[in-house]
Amino acid sequence: MSYDRALTVFSPDGHLFQVEYALEAVKRGATAVGVRGKDIVVLGVERKSTAKLQEARTVRKLAAIDDRISLAFAGLTADARVLINKARLEAQSFRLTVEDRPTGEFMARYIAETQQRYTSQGGRRPFGISTLIMAWDNDQPRLFQTDPSGTFSEWKASAIGKSDKT
């Protein structure tokens, strides 16, 4: 049996190969780094060289979700575009419903839940991206990381992408 064809079928050793393929896409993506300080948080992204005929300004690996929440990603840009649009819509919906800004943890949880949902439903494949989410909550900087498997965690510093171990 081919275990990498179906999303919801585990291999005999307990792996979901589609999720592992998504993690491999992240490892091949441009490096993104996030560092949180006492009163600052910084995101940086590796700028890859572009083709001679390509507009360099159109290649973006950083995105604003809300006025106090931004993210950097590594992996498939098309997947990131879909996930960023979903996150922006959720942030706007939160603002209209609660009449307050969404917190960084709320948005990190929402993005991670969306990524996890795509690992457990047939007819879809996991998002091939990891994100670093920076936010300002109650005048405190915060930094979160999400993975294609749907996990999220808070960090003081983290890196994703091609050179995430160095």
ABEGO torsion letter per residue (X at the ends): XBAAABAABBBAAGBBAAAAAAAAAAAABBBBBBBBBAABBBBBBBBBBBBAABBAAABBABBBABAABBBBBBEBAAAAAAAAAAAAAAAAAAAAAAGBBBBAAAAAAAAAAAAAAAAABBGBBBBABBBBBBBBBGGBBBBBBBBAAGBBBBBABBBBEAAAAX
